[in-house]
């Protein structure tokens, strides 16, 4: 934290947060009232009011106990703004009306006049006057005020006070929430696998699987044409011996597990298997067995061209890490595992779902299942999947922007939440993410960015630097499916 020497105007309780030029030299004594008139250009800053942390505020007339302003204001602004008039009330008088407070103790009634204009004139009466924007983009405004101060005039005694300025931070509500996802049984070399299905490249197939498992399989068109070296094969049985498979027959067969690290991928090309009439059915225990049967004419393959995201949770000689701390909080770190509980009896797994922003600022939640290279994978407590690096230059992976400095928050690097280049429902959505790092060129001037256009704009203005992440000088891809944890 940086120590600052601040000039405080006594009686203005927010002076350490918002800078307002002194108007003392513009007072004209008029008995019990003070005349005020001035023209001033103000640059907005973060609104200090509780619940307004992502907003901007330009304070024109500061609140002061026992003071009432009335008069007129004319303004012109770089952005569309709202007029804020505060009214001095007690906390007991609030009774459901809109209020504004910095500390929760001193409460003001809030009049928010939305003109949807960049300029205008307005007559006011109240305990404070400001201009407000509901987004995080800084604005500049020039105002002319003509009016009176009634009651307690603002003293202009100046004093120096040394204080510590805390680093700004952002903590979203419900930053981390539980997401309990159904698991399915699979087979690898005669041994059981437990896995989940989060995404599919085909809309109809995704709908069928969603209905069968009672959990949404999200449509991810971008994974339809991923390279073969980023896929493994998944054999799904359409008939044969009844069992716990997706279609009610034997369990699905996988061509690798995370133990075959150089081969494993959570992305699977779907091959549907059908027994031919007259053949004696059996349970296949391995991919080699089913391929031999197909070559012998006993079964038929349908290479669907469909790709599913099927991260494995438990495999023959391993499983995903389970967090030692089972309590999910907004402050919990990204590392140390992504799973709270694996329930083999009920066949479900509970992940930590992390909150972030989609490209247009909408709220999104994601889970993390695997990543490459192994360093970040181990840190997050997920599976290492080197084959994912083959997606680095392919549109099957989408850009995800994480912040390496600036506003502290719940992002994986300890700063603000990330911004994704696609969201559920977008034609370019994929659960596979190509990570970019956003760095403020001047961390002290950092603001909250919420959209991809924010990143583009601030980058064009040379306020931030954006670079592709290469931990340990290696390609970095994360399997981070977007989900609805509240379904």
C-alpha positions in Angstrom: 0.0 0.0 0.0 1.2 3.5 -0.9 1.3 6.3 1.7 -0.1 9.5 0.4 -0.2 13.0 1.7 -3.8 14.2 1.1 -5.4 17.6 1.4 -8.7 17.1 3.2 -11.4 19.7 3.3 -12.9 19.4 6.8 -16.5 18.3 6.7 -16.3 16.5 3.4 -16.2 12.8 4.4 -15.4 11.5 1.0 -12.6 13.9 0.2 -10.0 11.1 0.3 -11.9 9.2 -2.4 -13.1 11.9 -4.8 -11.2 15.1 -5.6 -13.2 18.2 -5.9 -11.8 21.7 -6.4 -12.4 24.2 -3.5 -15.1 26.7 -4.2 -14.4 28.8 -1.1 -13.2 31.8 -3.1 -16.6 31.8 -4.8 -18.8 32.3 -1.7 -20.6 35.6 -1.4 -22.0 36.2 2.1 -25.8 36.7 2.1 -26.7 36.5 5.8 -27.9 33.0 6.6 -27.1 31.8 3.1 -24.0 31.6 1.0 -24.0 32.3 -2.7 -22.2 29.8 -4.9 -21.4 30.0 -8.6 -18.6 28.4 -10.6 -17.7 26.6 -13.8 -15.5 23.5 -13.4 -14.2 20.5 -15.4 -14.2 17.3 -13.5 -12.9 13.8 -14.4 -14.9 11.0 -12.8 -13.5 8.3 -10.6 -14.8 5.1 -9.1 -18.1 5.6 -7.2 -17.3 5.0 -3.5 -20.9 4.2 -2.7 -21.7 0.6 -1.5 -23.0 -1.4 -4.5 -21.6 1.1 -7.0 -18.1 -0.2 -7.2 -18.3 -0.7 -10.9 -19.7 2.7 -11.5 -18.2 6.2 -12.1 -19.0 9.4 -10.2 -18.1 13.1 -10.6 -18.9 14.9 -7.4 -19.9 18.5 -7.9 -21.2 19.6 -4.4 -20.1 17.5 -1.5 -22.3 16.4 1.4 -21.8 18.2 4.7 -23.9 17.7 7.8 -26.7 20.3 8.1 -26.1 21.8 4.6 -28.7 22.1 1.9 -27.9 23.2 -1.7 -30.4 24.6 -4.1 -29.9 26.2 -7.5 -29.4 25.2 -11.1 -26.7 23.3 -13.0 -25.8 23.1 -16.7 -23.4 20.4 -17.9 -21.8 18.7 -20.9 -20.2 15.3 -20.6 -18.1 12.9 -22.7 -20.5 10.1 -21.8 -24.2 9.7 -21.1 -24.7 10.4 -17.4 -27.3 10.5 -14.7 -27.9 13.3 -12.2 -27.4 12.3 -8.6 -29.0 14.4 -5.8 -28.5 13.1 -2.2 -30.8 14.0 0.7 -29.7 14.0 4.4 -31.7 11.3 6.3 -31.2 9.0 9.2 -30.8 5.3 8.7 -34.1 4.7 10.4 -35.8 7.0 7.8 -34.6 5.0 4.8 -37.6 2.5 4.9 -37.0 0.9 1.5 -36.2 4.1 -0.5 -33.1 4.2 -2.7 -30.1 5.2 -0.6 -26.4 5.9 -1.0 -23.7 5.3 1.6 -19.9 4.9 1.8 -19.6 3.2 5.2 -23.1 2.0 6.0 -23.4 4.4 8.9 -24.0 7.8 7.2 -26.9 7.2 4.8 -28.4 9.5 2.2 -31.6 9.3 0.3 -30.8 8.9 -3.4 -32.5 10.7 -6.3 -31.2 9.3 -9.6 -32.4 11.3 -12.6 -31.7 9.5 -15.8 -31.8 12.0 -18.7 -30.0 9.7 -21.1 -28.1 12.7 -22.4 -24.6 14.0 -22.5 -25.6 17.6 -21.8 -28.5 19.4 -20.2 -29.7 21.8 -17.5 -31.3 20.9 -14.2 -32.6 22.6 -11.1 -31.7 20.9 -7.8 -32.3 20.9 -4.1 -30.5 18.5 -1.8 -27.5 17.7 0.4 -25.1 16.8 -2.4 -24.9 16.9 -6.2 -23.1 14.6 -8.6 -23.1 13.1 -12.1 -23.0 9.3 -12.4 -22.4 6.6 -14.9 -23.5 3.0 -14.4 -20.5 1.6 -16.3 -16.8 1.6 -15.4 -15.6 3.9 -18.2 -14.2 7.1 -16.9 -15.9 10.3 -18.2 -15.1 14.0 -18.2 -17.7 16.7 -17.6 -17.8 20.5 -17.5 -20.4 22.0 -15.2 -21.7 25.5 -14.4 -23.5 25.9 -11.1 -25.4 28.9 -9.8 -27.1 28.6 -6.4 -27.1 28.9 -2.7 -25.8 27.0 0.4 -28.2 27.0 3.3 -27.4 26.0 6.9 -23.9 25.0 7.9 -21.4 26.6 5.4 -18.4 24.4 4.5 -15.3 25.4 6.4 -12.2 25.8 4.3 -9.6 25.1 7.0 -6.9 23.1 5.3 -4.8 20.5 7.1 -2.4 17.8 6.1 -3.2 14.2 7.2 -1.1 11.2 6.4 -3.0 8.0 5.7 -2.6 4.7 3.9 -4.3 4.1 0.6 -5.5 0.6 0.3 -5.1 -1.2 -3.0 -8.4 -1.3 -4.9 -10.1 -4.7 -5.1 -13.2 -6.3 -6.7 -15.0 -9.3 -5.2 -18.1 -10.3 -7.1 -21.0 -11.9 -5.2 -21.3 -15.7 -5.6 -17.7 -15.7 -7.1 -17.4 -19.4 -6.5 -20.4 -21.7 -6.3 -20.8 -25.5 -6.2 -21.8 -27.4 -9.4 -22.9 -31.0 -9.0 -22.6 -32.9 -12.3 -23.7 -36.5 -13.1 -21.0 -39.0 -13.9 -21.1 -41.9 -16.4 -19.3 -45.3 -16.3 -16.8 -46.1 -19.0 -14.2 -48.8 -19.7 -10.5 -48.7 -20.4 -8.6 -52.0 -20.8 -11.2 -53.8 -18.7 -11.2 -51.3 -15.9 -13.8 -48.8 -14.9 -13.7 -45.1 -15.7 -16.0 -42.4 -14.3 -16.5 -39.3 -16.5 -18.7 -36.4 -17.2 -20.2 -34.9 -20.4 -20.2 -31.1 -20.6 -20.2 -30.1 -24.3 -21.0 -31.5 -27.7 -20.5 -30.3 -31.3 -23.9 -31.4 -32.6 -27.1 -29.7 -31.4 -29.4 -32.7 -31.6 -26.9 -35.0 -29.9 -26.4 -32.4 -27.1 -30.1 -32.3 -26.5 -30.4 -36.1 -26.4 -27.6 -36.4 -23.9 -29.0 -33.5 -21.8 -32.3 -35.3 -21.5 -30.6 -38.7 -20.7 -28.4 -37.3 -17.9 -30.6 -34.6 -16.6 -27.9 -32.0 -16.9 -27.3 -29.6 -19.8 -24.7 -30.7 -22.4 -23.8 -27.3 -23.9 -23.5 -26.8 -27.7 -19.9 -26.1 -28.7 -19.8 -25.9 -32.5 -16.2 -24.8 -32.5 -14.9 -28.3 -31.5 -16.5 -30.1 -34.5 -13.4 -29.9 -36.6 -10.6 -30.0 -34.1 -7.4 -31.8 -35.4 -7.2 -35.6 -35.0 -4.1 -35.2 -32.8 -6.3 -33.3 -30.2 -8.8 -36.1 -30.0 -9.3 -39.6 -28.6 -11.9 -42.1 -29.6 -15.1 -42.9 -27.7 -17.1 -46.0 -28.6 -20.9 -45.7 -27.7 -23.1 -48.8 -28.0 -26.5 -48.6 -29.7 -27.5 -52.2 -29.0 -26.1 -55.4 -27.5 -26.0 -56.4 -23.8 -27.9 -54.1 -21.6 -26.0 -52.0 -19.1 -25.3 -48.5 -17.9 -24.1 -47.0 -21.1 -25.6 -43.8 -22.6 -28.1 -45.7 -24.7 -28.8 -48.4 -22.0 -26.3 -50.9 -23.3 -22.7 -51.7 -22.3 -20.5 -48.9 -20.9 -18.6 -46.7 -23.3 -15.0 -47.6 -24.3 -12.2 -45.0 -24.1 -9.0 -45.2 -26.1 -6.9 -43.6 -23.3 -6.9 -42.1 -19.8 -4.9 -39.4 -18.1 -2.3 -42.0 -17.2 -1.5 -42.1 -20.9 -0.6 -38.5 -20.6 0.9 -38.1 -24.1 -2.3 -39.5 -25.7 -5.1 -38.4 -23.4 -7.6 -35.8 -24.5 -11.0 -34.9 -22.9 -12.3 -34.3 -26.5 -13.6 -37.5 -28.0 -14.7 -38.3 -31.5 -17.9 -40.4 -31.2 -18.0 -43.8 -32.9 -21.4 -45.5 -32.5 -21.3 -49.3 -32.4 -24.1 -51.6 -33.6 -24.2 -55.4 -33.4 -25.2 -57.0 -36.6 -28.1 -59.4 -36.7 -27.3 -63.0 -35.8 -24.1 -62.2 -33.9 -23.5 -63.4 -30.4 -23.3 -60.3 -28.2 -20.6 -59.8 -25.5 -19.1 -57.1 -23.4 -16.1 -55.5 -25.0 -13.3 -54.6 -22.5 -11.0 -52.7 -24.7 -10.7 -50.6 -27.9 -8.6 -53.3 -29.5 -11.4 -55.9 -28.9 -14.0 -53.7 -30.5 -11.8 -52.9 -33.5 -11.1 -56.6 -34.0 -14.9 -57.4 -33.9 -15.6 -54.7 -36.5 -12.8 -56.0 -38.8 -14.4 -59.5 -38.4 -17.8 -58.2 -39.6 -19.6 -58.8 -36.3 -20.4 -55.2 -35.6 -20.8 -52.0 -37.5 -19.1 -48.6 -36.8 -20.8 -45.3 -37.4 -18.2 -42.6 -37.3 -20.6 -39.7 -36.5 -18.2 -36.8 -36.8 -19.5 -35.6 -33.5 -17.1 -34.5 -30.8 -17.9 -34.6 -27.1 -16.1 -33.0 -24.2 -15.9 -35.9 -21.7 -13.3 -35.2 -18.9 -12.4 -38.2 -16.8 -12.9 -37.9 -13.1 -11.7 -41.4 -12.0 -9.6 -43.8 -14.1 -7.9 -47.2 -13.3 -4.9 -45.8 -11.4 -5.9 -42.3 -10.6 -8.4 -39.6 -10.1 -8.8 -35.8 -10.2 -7.6 -34.0 -7.0 -10.3 -33.3 -4.4 -9.8 -30.1 -2.4 -8.8 -30.6 1.3 -10.9 -27.5 2.2 -14.5 -28.3 1.3 -15.9 -24.9 2.1 -16.6 -22.8 -1.0 -16.1 -19.1 -0.4 -15.8 -16.0 -2.5 -12.2 -15.6 -1.4 -11.0 -19.2 -2.0 -7.9 -19.6 -4.2 -8.0 -21.0 -7.6 -5.3 -23.6 -6.8 -5.4 -26.7 -4.8 -8.0 -28.7 -6.7 -11.3 -28.0 -8.5 -13.4 -30.7 -7.0 -15.2 -30.7 -3.6 -16.6 -34.2 -3.6 -16.7 -37.3 -5.8 -19.8 -39.4 -4.9 -19.3 -42.8 -6.6 -22.5 -44.2 -5.1 -24.7 -41.5 -6.4 -22.6 -41.1 -9.6 -22.0 -37.4 -9.3 -19.1 -35.0 -8.8 -19.2 -31.5 -7.3 -16.9 -28.9 -8.9 -16.1 -25.4 -7.9 -17.7 -23.1 -10.5 -15.8 -19.9 -11.0 -17.6 -16.6 -12.0 -16.3 -14.4 -14.8 -17.5 -12.3 -17.7 -18.5 -13.2 -21.2 -17.5 -11.0 -24.2 -20.4 -8.6 -23.7 -20.1 -8.4 -19.9 -22.7 -11.1 -19.1 -22.0 -13.3 -16.1 -20.5 -16.7 -16.9 -19.5 -19.7 -14.7 -16.9 -22.3 -15.6 -15.3 -25.4 -14.2 -11.7 -26.4 -14.9 -10.9 -30.1 -15.8 -7.6 -30.2 -17.5 -4.8 -28.0 -19.0 -1.4 -27.9 -20.6 1.4 -27.5 -19.7 1.7 -29.6 -16.6 2.8 -26.8 -14.3 -0.4 -24.8 -14.4 -2.4 -28.1 -14.4 -0.7 -29.2 -11.2 -1.2 -25.7 -9.6 -4.9 -25.8 -10.3 -5.2 -29.5 -9.3 -6.4 -30.7 -12.7 -5.4 -33.3 -15.3 -2.4 -32.6 -17.6 -3.4 -32.9 -21.2 -0.5 -32.1 -23.6 -2.5 -33.0 -26.7 -4.5 -29.8 -26.1 -1.5 -27.8 -27.2 -2.4 -28.8 -30.8 -5.4 -26.4 -30.6 -3.3 -23.3 -30.0 -3.7 -22.0 -33.6 -7.0 -23.7 -34.2 -10.4 -22.1 -34.0 -11.4 -25.0 -31.7 -9.9 -23.0 -28.9 -11.2 -19.5 -28.0 -9.4 -16.6 -26.4 -9.7 -16.1 -22.6 -8.2 -13.0 -21.1 -6.8 -13.2 -17.5 -5.4 -10.2 -15.6 -1.8 -10.3 -14.2 -2.0 -6.9 -12.3 -4.4 -4.1 -11.6 -7.5 -4.4 -9.5 -7.2 -7.3 -7.0 -10.0 -9.9 -7.3 -11.0 -13.5 -7.8 -9.2 -14.2 -11.1 -6.8 -17.1 -11.2 -3.8 -14.7 -10.9 -5.3 -12.8 -7.9 -6.7 -9.9 -9.9 -10.0 -9.1 -11.5 -12.1 -11.9 -13.1 -11.3 -12.9 -16.6 -13.1 -12.0 -19.8 -14.0 -14.7 -22.3 -14.0 -14.3 -26.1 -17.3 -16.4 -26.4 -20.2 -17.4 -24.2 -22.8 -20.2 -24.3 -25.0 -19.8 -27.3 -22.2 -18.2 -29.4 -21.3 -19.9 -32.7 -17.6 -19.7 -31.7 -18.0 -21.1 -28.2 -15.7 -23.9 -27.1 -14.7 -25.3 -23.7 -11.1 -25.1 -24.8 -9.5 -21.8 -24.0 -6.3 -20.1 -25.3 -5.1 -17.9 -22.5 -4.0 -14.3 -22.9 -2.6 -12.1 -20.2 -3.7 -8.6 -19.7 -1.2 -6.2 -18.0 -1.9 -2.6 -17.0 1.0 -0.4 -18.2 0.4 1.7 -15.1 -1.2 -0.5 -12.4 -2.1 2.5 -10.3 -4.5 3.7 -13.0 -6.2 0.2 -13.4 -9.9 0.1 -13.8 -12.5 -2.8 -13.9 -12.8 -4.1 -17.5 -16.0 -6.1 -18.2 -16.1 -6.7 -22.0 -13.9 -7.7 -24.9 -14.5 -4.2 -26.3 -13.2 -2.8 -23.1 -10.0 -4.7 -23.7 -9.8 -3.7 -27.3 -10.3 0.0 -26.4 -7.8 0.2 -23.6 -5.3 -1.7 -25.7 -5.7 0.7 -28.6 -5.1 3.6 -26.2 -1.9 1.9 -25.0 -3.2 1.6 -21.5 -2.8 -2.2 -21.3 -0.6 -4.8 -22.9 -2.1 -8.1 -24.1 0.2 -11.1 -24.7 -0.4 -14.8 -25.1 0.4 -16.9 -22.0 3.4 -19.2 -22.3 4.1 -20.6 -18.8 7.5 -22.4 -18.7 7.8 -21.2 -22.4 5.1 -23.7 -23.4 1.7 -23.5 -25.2 -1.1 -23.0 -22.8 -4.6 -24.3 -23.3 -7.2 -24.9 -20.5 -10.3 -27.1 -20.7 -12.7 -24.8 -18.9 -16.4 -25.7 -19.8 -19.0 -23.0 -19.3 -21.9 -24.3 -17.3 -25.1 -23.2 -15.5 -24.4 -24.2 -11.9 -27.9 -23.4 -10.8 -29.8 -25.8 -13.2 
